[in-house]
């Protein structure tokens, strides 16, 4: 969240408690990422880029790839 606020100071970033396995990112009510759909977390740079694009007047687009699904056991 801090990365978004640093890149777009006018952004209002909020969080909500959902299902234990869910993690979703929406910009202006438009879902751009769902962990339930992609089975991993978003690349934070891509989230920041989408927020910057919307702040500049562009349209939010869905992030279609994910990072590691979370915990890796070695």
Biopython code that builds the backbone (N, CA, C, O; Angstrom):
import numpy as np
from Bio.PDB.StructureBuilder import StructureBuilder

atoms = [
    (1, "UNK", "N", (0.818, -1.191, 0.000)),
    (1, "UNK", "CA", (0.000, 0.000, 0.000)),
    (1, "UNK", "C", (0.861, 1.254, 0.000)),
    (1, "UNK", "O", (0.528, 2.251, -0.640)),
    (2, "UNK", "N", (1.975, 1.191, 0.728)),
    (2, "UNK", "CA", (2.847, 2.358, 0.813)),
    (2, "UNK", "C", (3.404, 2.730, -0.559)),
    (2, "UNK", "O", (3.565, 3.911, -0.864)),
    (3, "UNK", "N", (3.696, 1.733, -1.382)),
    (3, "UNK", "CA", (4.217, 2.006, -2.726)),
    (3, "UNK", "C", (3.207, 2.797, -3.551)),
    (3, "UNK", "O", (3.586, 3.690, -4.309)),
    (4, "UNK", "N", (1.936, 2.476, -3.408)),
    (4, "UNK", "CA", (0.890, 3.187, -4.152)),
    (4, "UNK", "C", (0.812, 4.631, -3.689)),
    (4, "UNK", "O", (0.781, 5.546, -4.513)),
    (5, "UNK", "N", (0.781, 4.846, -2.378)),
    (5, "UNK", "CA", (0.672, 6.201, -1.831)),
    (5, "UNK", "C", (1.907, 7.024, -2.190)),
    (5, "UNK", "O", (1.792, 8.221, -2.456)),
    (6, "UNK", "N", (3.084, 6.399, -2.202)),
    (6, "UNK", "CA", (4.303, 7.116, -2.588)),
    (6, "UNK", "C", (4.256, 7.543, -4.049)),
    (6, "UNK", "O", (4.671, 8.651, -4.389)),
    (7, "UNK", "N", (3.749, 6.665, -4.912)),
    (7, "UNK", "CA", (3.702, 6.949, -6.348)),
    (7, "UNK", "C", (2.550, 7.867, -6.726)),
    (7, "UNK", "O", (2.675, 8.678, -7.643)),
    (8, "UNK", "N", (1.420, 7.741, -6.019)),
    (8, "UNK", "CA", (0.220, 8.537, -6.317)),
    (8, "UNK", "C", (-0.323, 9.069, -4.985)),
    (8, "UNK", "O", (-1.227, 8.471, -4.403)),
    (9, "UNK", "N", (0.230, 10.198, -4.499)),
    (9, "UNK", "CA", (-0.173, 10.726, -3.193)),
    (9, "UNK", "C", (-1.670, 10.999, -3.051)),
    (9, "UNK", "O", (-2.191, 10.985, -1.935)),
    (10, "UNK", "N", (-2.359, 11.241, -4.139)),
    (10, "UNK", "CA", (-3.796, 11.520, -4.066)),
    (10, "UNK", "C", (-4.638, 10.247, -3.950)),
    (10, "UNK", "O", (-5.851, 10.328, -3.757)),
    (11, "UNK", "N", (-4.009, 9.072, -4.066)),
    (11, "UNK", "CA", (-4.744, 7.803, -4.008)),
    (11, "UNK", "C", (-5.245, 7.536, -2.594)),
    (11, "UNK", "O", (-4.536, 7.773, -1.616)),
    (12, "UNK", "N", (-6.461, 7.047, -2.499)),
    (12, "UNK", "CA", (-7.016, 6.593, -1.225)),
    (12, "UNK", "C", (-6.944, 5.074, -1.227)),
    (12, "UNK", "O", (-7.604, 4.415, -2.030)),
    (13, "UNK", "N", (-6.145, 4.522, -0.329)),
    (13, "UNK", "CA", (-5.925, 3.081, -0.273)),
    (13, "UNK", "C", (-6.630, 2.531, 0.961)),
    (13, "UNK", "O", (-6.394, 2.993, 2.077)),
    (14, "UNK", "N", (-7.492, 1.545, 0.755)),
    (14, "UNK", "CA", (-8.222, 0.938, 1.868)),
    (14, "UNK", "C", (-8.104, -0.572, 1.796)),
    (14, "UNK", "O", (-7.746, -1.130, 0.758)),
    (15, "UNK", "N", (-8.402, -1.217, 2.888)),
    (15, "UNK", "CA", (-8.390, -2.672, 2.927)),
    (15, "UNK", "C", (-9.653, -3.187, 3.584)),
    (15, "UNK", "O", (-10.241, -2.526, 4.440)),
    (16, "UNK", "N", (-10.055, -4.361, 3.176)),
    (16, "UNK", "CA", (-11.230, -5.008, 3.750)),
    (16, "UNK", "C", (-10.892, -6.458, 4.055)),
    (16, "UNK", "O", (-10.123, -7.093, 3.334)),
    (17, "UNK", "N", (-11.466, -6.968, 5.116)),
    (17, "UNK", "CA", (-11.275, -8.373, 5.453)),
    (17, "UNK", "C", (-12.236, -9.199, 4.614)),
    (17, "UNK", "O", (-13.440, -8.941, 4.584)),
    (18, "UNK", "N", (-11.689, -10.186, 3.941)),
    (18, "UNK", "CA", (-12.510, -11.064, 3.102)),
    (18, "UNK", "C", (-12.264, -12.506, 3.482)),
    (18, "UNK", "O", (-11.877, -12.804, 4.612)),
    (19, "UNK", "N", (-12.486, -13.391, 2.548)),
    (19, "UNK", "CA", (-12.199, -14.811, 2.773)),
    (19, "UNK", "C", (-10.713, -14.991, 3.036)),
    (19, "UNK", "O", (-9.890, -14.221, 2.541)),
    (20, "UNK", "N", (-10.377, -15.992, 3.804)),
    (20, "UNK", "CA", (-8.993, -16.227, 4.186)),
    (20, "UNK", "C", (-8.029, -16.402, 3.028)),
    (20, "UNK", "O", (-6.854, -16.054, 3.145)),
    (21, "UNK", "N", (-8.502, -16.931, 1.921)),
    (21, "UNK", "CA", (-7.610, -17.181, 0.785)),
    (21, "UNK", "C", (-7.739, -16.128, -0.311)),
    (21, "UNK", "O", (-7.134, -16.262, -1.374)),
    (22, "UNK", "N", (-8.517, -15.091, -0.060)),
    (22, "UNK", "CA", (-8.734, -14.099, -1.114)),
    (22, "UNK", "C", (-7.811, -12.899, -0.947)),
    (22, "UNK", "O", (-7.423, -12.545, 0.167)),
    (23, "UNK", "N", (-7.474, -12.291, -2.052)),
    (23, "UNK", "CA", (-6.741, -11.030, -2.084)),
    (23, "UNK", "C", (-7.116, -10.394, -3.407)),
    (23, "UNK", "O", (-6.781, -10.918, -4.469)),
    (24, "UNK", "N", (-7.801, -9.278, -3.350)),
    (24, "UNK", "CA", (-8.236, -8.607, -4.571)),
    (24, "UNK", "C", (-7.833, -7.146, -4.538)),
    (24, "UNK", "O", (-7.767, -6.520, -3.480)),
    (25, "UNK", "N", (-7.565, -6.620, -5.722)),
    (25, "UNK", "CA", (-7.214, -5.213, -5.870)),
    (25, "UNK", "C", (-8.200, -4.591, -6.848)),
    (25, "UNK", "O", (-8.376, -5.077, -7.965)),
    (26, "UNK", "N", (-8.837, -3.514, -6.414)),
    (26, "UNK", "CA", (-9.767, -2.772, -7.274)),
    (26, "UNK", "C", (-9.312, -1.329, -7.357)),
    (26, "UNK", "O", (-8.769, -0.782, -6.397)),
    (27, "UNK", "N", (-9.535, -0.718, -8.504)),
    (27, "UNK", "CA", (-9.247, 0.698, -8.703)),
    (27, "UNK", "C", (-10.539, 1.348, -9.172)),
    (27, "UNK", "O", (-11.079, 0.998, -10.221)),
    (28, "UNK", "N", (-11.026, 2.292, -8.387)),
    (28, "UNK", "CA", (-12.298, 2.970, -8.689)),
    (28, "UNK", "C", (-13.426, 1.972, -8.950)),
    (28, "UNK", "O", (-14.234, 2.157, -9.860)),
    (29, "UNK", "N", (-13.470, 0.917, -8.142)),
    (29, "UNK", "CA", (-14.534, -0.073, -8.264)),
    (29, "UNK", "C", (-14.325, -1.121, -9.341)),
    (29, "UNK", "O", (-15.150, -2.022, -9.493)),
    (30, "UNK", "N", (-13.229, -1.019, -10.096)),
    (30, "UNK", "CA", (-12.936, -1.972, -11.174)),
    (30, "UNK", "C", (-11.903, -2.983, -10.668)),
    (30, "UNK", "O", (-10.791, -2.600, -10.306)),
    (31, "UNK", "N", (-12.262, -4.266, -10.640)),
    (31, "UNK", "CA", (-11.351, -5.311, -10.183)),
    (31, "UNK", "C", (-10.201, -5.463, -11.177)),
    (31, "UNK", "O", (-10.421, -5.756, -12.352)),
    (32, "UNK", "N", (-8.962, -5.259, -10.689)),
    (32, "UNK", "CA", (-7.810, -5.412, -11.582)),
    (32, "UNK", "C", (-6.973, -6.639, -11.247)),
    (32, "UNK", "O", (-6.132, -7.052, -12.046)),
    (33, "UNK", "N", (-7.198, -7.234, -10.058)),
    (33, "UNK", "CA", (-6.441, -8.430, -9.703)),
    (33, "UNK", "C", (-7.228, -9.264, -8.705)),
    (33, "UNK", "O", (-7.840, -8.729, -7.781)),
    (34, "UNK", "N", (-7.210, -10.589, -8.899)),
    (34, "UNK", "CA", (-7.844, -11.520, -7.969)),
    (34, "UNK", "C", (-6.922, -12.709, -7.722)),
    (34, "UNK", "O", (-6.589, -13.451, -8.646)),
    (35, "UNK", "N", (-6.514, -12.882, -6.468)),
    (35, "UNK", "CA", (-5.701, -14.047, -6.106)),
    (35, "UNK", "C", (-6.494, -15.331, -6.302)),
    (35, "UNK", "O", (-5.925, -16.367, -6.647)),
    (36, "UNK", "N", (-7.792, -15.270, -6.087)),
    (36, "UNK", "CA", (-8.624, -16.459, -6.281)),
    (36, "UNK", "C", (-8.564, -16.940, -7.727)),
    (36, "UNK", "O", (-8.633, -18.140, -7.994)),
    (37, "UNK", "N", (-8.438, -16.004, -8.648)),
    (37, "UNK", "CA", (-8.402, -16.349, -10.067)),
    (37, "UNK", "C", (-7.013, -16.807, -10.518)),
    (37, "UNK", "O", (-6.886, -17.749, -11.299)),
    (38, "UNK", "N", (-5.969, -16.129, -10.016)),
    (38, "UNK", "CA", (-4.616, -16.392, -10.517)),
    (38, "UNK", "C", (-3.730, -17.185, -9.562)),
    (38, "UNK", "O", (-2.599, -17.525, -9.908)),
    (39, "UNK", "N", (-4.229, -17.483, -8.369)),
    (39, "UNK", "CA", (-3.525, -18.336, -7.407)),
    (39, "UNK", "C", (-2.159, -17.804, -6.996)),
    (39, "UNK", "O", (-1.229, -18.586, -6.794)),
    (40, "UNK", "N", (-2.026, -16.514, -6.870)),
    (40, "UNK", "CA", (-0.791, -15.895, -6.419)),
    (40, "UNK", "C", (-1.054, -14.438, -6.107)),
    (40, "UNK", "O", (-2.195, -13.981, -6.174)),
    (41, "UNK", "N", (-0.015, -13.713, -5.768)),
    (41, "UNK", "CA", (-0.140, -12.295, -5.464)),
    (41, "UNK", "C", (0.310, -11.462, -6.665)),
    (41, "UNK", "O", (1.093, -11.936, -7.488)),
    (42, "UNK", "N", (-0.178, -10.228, -6.768)),
    (42, "UNK", "CA", (0.204, -9.398, -7.915)),
    (42, "UNK", "C", (1.618, -8.861, -7.775)),
    (42, "UNK", "O", (2.138, -8.730, -6.667)),
    (43, "UNK", "N", (2.224, -8.558, -8.886)),
    (43, "UNK", "CA", (3.486, -7.841, -8.902)),
    (43, "UNK", "C", (3.165, -6.416, -8.468)),
    (43, "UNK", "O", (2.357, -5.743, -9.108)),
    (44, "UNK", "N", (3.784, -5.949, -7.392)),
    (44, "UNK", "CA", (3.439, -4.632, -6.845)),
    (44, "UNK", "C", (3.700, -3.505, -7.843)),
    (44, "UNK", "O", (2.974, -2.511, -7.852)),
    (45, "UNK", "N", (4.724, -3.647, -8.680)),
    (45, "UNK", "CA", (5.002, -2.611, -9.685)),
    (45, "UNK", "C", (3.845, -2.484, -10.672)),
    (45, "UNK", "O", (3.502, -1.379, -11.094)),
    (46, "UNK", "N", (3.248, -3.613, -11.037)),
    (46, "UNK", "CA", (2.124, -3.574, -11.977)),
    (46, "UNK", "C", (0.911, -2.906, -11.343)),
    (46, "UNK", "O", (0.183, -2.176, -12.015)),
    (47, "UNK", "N", (0.687, -3.150, -10.054)),
    (47, "UNK", "CA", (-0.424, -2.494, -9.362)),
    (47, "UNK", "C", (-0.199, -0.985, -9.346)),
    (47, "UNK", "O", (-1.114, -0.217, -9.642)),
    (48, "UNK", "N", (1.007, -0.562, -9.003)),
    (48, "UNK", "CA", (1.328, 0.870, -8.977)),
    (48, "UNK", "C", (1.148, 1.482, -10.362)),
    (48, "UNK", "O", (0.606, 2.580, -10.482)),
    (49, "UNK", "N", (1.593, 0.790, -11.407)),
    (49, "UNK", "CA", (1.444, 1.298, -12.775)),
    (49, "UNK", "C", (-0.026, 1.492, -13.141)),
    (49, "UNK", "O", (-0.374, 2.483, -13.784)),
    (50, "UNK", "N", (-0.889, 0.563, -12.742)),
    (50, "UNK", "CA", (-2.322, 0.693, -13.042)),
    (50, "UNK", "C", (-2.929, 1.878, -12.298)),
    (50, "UNK", "O", (-3.738, 2.616, -12.862)),
    (51, "UNK", "N", (-2.546, 2.066, -11.038)),
    (51, "UNK", "CA", (-3.058, 3.203, -10.269)),
    (51, "UNK", "C", (-2.578, 4.511, -10.892)),
    (51, "UNK", "O", (-3.352, 5.462, -11.003)),
    (52, "UNK", "N", (-1.318, 4.569, -11.298)),
    (52, "UNK", "CA", (-0.796, 5.772, -11.951)),
    (52, "UNK", "C", (-1.547, 6.058, -13.245)),
    (52, "UNK", "O", (-1.866, 7.211, -13.537)),
    (53, "UNK", "N", (-1.828, 5.022, -14.018)),
    (53, "UNK", "CA", (-2.544, 5.192, -15.284)),
    (53, "UNK", "C", (-3.931, 5.776, -15.038)),
    (53, "UNK", "O", (-4.355, 6.694, -15.740)),
    (54, "UNK", "N", (-4.638, 5.244, -14.040)),
    (54, "UNK", "CA", (-5.981, 5.745, -13.726)),
    (54, "UNK", "C", (-5.909, 7.178, -13.207)),
    (54, "UNK", "O", (-6.749, 8.006, -13.559)),
    (55, "UNK", "N", (-4.917, 7.476, -12.376)),
    (55, "UNK", "CA", (-4.761, 8.834, -11.850)),
    (55, "UNK", "C", (-4.511, 9.841, -12.970)),
    (55, "UNK", "O", (-4.860, 11.015, -12.847)),
    (56, "UNK", "N", (-3.902, 9.372, -14.067)),
    (56, "UNK", "CA", (-3.625, 10.240, -15.218)),
    (56, "UNK", "C", (-4.794, 10.295, -16.197)),
    (56, "UNK", "O", (-4.692, 10.928, -17.247)),
    (57, "UNK", "N", (-5.911, 9.631, -15.858)),
    (57, "UNK", "CA", (-7.095, 9.683, -16.709)),
    (57, "UNK", "C", (-7.326, 8.456, -17.564)),
    (57, "UNK", "O", (-8.281, 8.412, -18.340)),
    (58, "UNK", "N", (-6.464, 7.455, -17.434)),
    (58, "UNK", "CA", (-6.614, 6.235, -18.224)),
    (58, "UNK", "C", (-7.612, 5.269, -17.610)),
    (58, "UNK", "O", (-8.176, 5.519, -16.545)),
    (59, "UNK", "N", (-7.814, 4.167, -18.302)),
    (59, "UNK", "CA", (-8.746, 3.134, -17.855)),
    (59, "UNK", "C", (-7.965, 1.992, -17.202)),
    (59, "UNK", "O", (-6.952, 1.538, -17.735)),
    (60, "UNK", "N", (-8.446, 1.535, -16.047)),
    (60, "UNK", "CA", (-7.802, 0.417, -15.357)),
    (60, "UNK", "C", (-7.978, -0.861, -16.164)),
    (60, "UNK", "O", (-9.053, -1.125, -16.703)),
    (61, "UNK", "N", (-6.917, -1.646, -16.240)),
    (61, "UNK", "CA", (-6.970, -2.929, -16.930)),
    (61, "UNK", "C", (-6.602, -4.037, -15.959)),
    (61, "UNK", "O", (-5.860, -3.818, -15.001)),
    (62, "UNK", "N", (-7.125, -5.227, -16.214)),
    (62, "UNK", "CA", (-6.869, -6.371, -15.350)),
    (62, "UNK", "C", (-5.414, -6.819, -15.458)),
    (62, "UNK", "O", (-4.849, -6.878, -16.549)),
    (63, "UNK", "N", (-4.826, -7.129, -14.320)),
    (63, "UNK", "CA", (-3.490, -7.719, -14.271)),
    (63, "UNK", "C", (-3.683, -9.220, -14.453)),
    (63, "UNK", "O", (-4.413, -9.852, -13.690)),
    (64, "UNK", "N", (-3.035, -9.787, -15.457)),
    (64, "UNK", "CA", (-3.329, -11.173, -15.840)),
    (64, "UNK", "C", (-2.259, -12.180, -15.438)),
    (64, "UNK", "O", (-2.341, -13.346, -15.826)),
    (65, "UNK", "N", (-1.259, -11.759, -14.671)),
    (65, "UNK", "CA", (-0.269, -12.709, -14.188)),
    (65, "UNK", "C", (-0.016, -12.449, -12.713)),
    (65, "UNK", "O", (-0.371, -11.395, -12.186)),
    (66, "UNK", "N", (0.605, -13.424, -12.049)),
    (66, "UNK", "CA", (0.845, -13.291, -10.619)),
    (66, "UNK", "C", (2.263, -13.712, -10.276)),
    (66, "UNK", "O", (2.963, -14.357, -11.057)),
    (67, "UNK", "N", (2.654, -13.318, -9.070)),
    (67, "UNK", "CA", (3.937, -13.716, -8.516)),
    (67, "UNK", "C", (3.763, -15.089, -7.875)),
    (67, "UNK", "O", (2.755, -15.761, -8.090)),
    (68, "UNK", "N", (4.719, -15.483, -7.115)),
    (68, "UNK", "CA", (4.666, -16.742, -6.373)),
    (68, "UNK", "C", (3.368, -16.844, -5.584)),
    (68, "UNK", "O", (2.880, -15.837, -5.071)),
    (69, "UNK", "N", (2.808, -18.030, -5.480)),
    (69, "UNK", "CA", (1.552, -18.190, -4.746)),
    (69, "UNK", "C", (1.671, -17.910, -3.257)),
    (69, "UNK", "O", (0.686, -18.063, -2.535)),
    (70, "UNK", "N", (2.817, -17.513, -2.781)),
    (70, "UNK", "CA", (2.933, -17.173, -1.366)),
    (70, "UNK", "C", (4.098, -17.881, -0.716)),
    (70, "UNK", "O", (5.243, -17.457, -0.871)),
    (71, "UNK", "N", (3.837, -18.923, -0.012)),
    (71, "UNK", "CA", (4.834, -19.636, 0.777)),
    (71, "UNK", "C", (5.555, -20.684, -0.071)),
    (71, "UNK", "O", (4.927, -21.507, -0.737)),
    (72, "UNK", "N", (6.864, -20.634, -0.032)),
    (72, "UNK", "CA", (7.665, -21.655, -0.709)),
    (72, "UNK", "C", (8.462, -22.417, 0.336)),
    (72, "UNK", "O", (9.183, -21.804, 1.123)),
    (73, "UNK", "N", (8.351, -23.718, 0.362)),
    (73, "UNK", "CA", (9.119, -24.538, 1.290)),
    (73, "UNK", "C", (10.366, -25.040, 0.585)),
    (73, "UNK", "O", (10.304, -25.566, -0.527)),
    (74, "UNK", "N", (11.495, -24.869, 1.251)),
    (74, "UNK", "CA", (12.761, -25.324, 0.670)),
    (74, "UNK", "C", (13.281, -26.517, 1.422)),
    (74, "UNK", "O", (14.339, -27.047, 1.084)),
]
sb = StructureBuilder()
sb.init_structure("model")
sb.init_model(0)
sb.init_chain("A")
sb.init_seg("    ")
for serial, (resi, resn, name, xyz) in enumerate(atoms, 1):
    if name == "N":
        sb.init_residue(resn, " ", resi, " ")
    sb.init_atom(name, np.array(xyz, "f"), 0.0, 1.0, " ", f" {name:<3s}", serial, name[0])
structure = sb.get_structure()
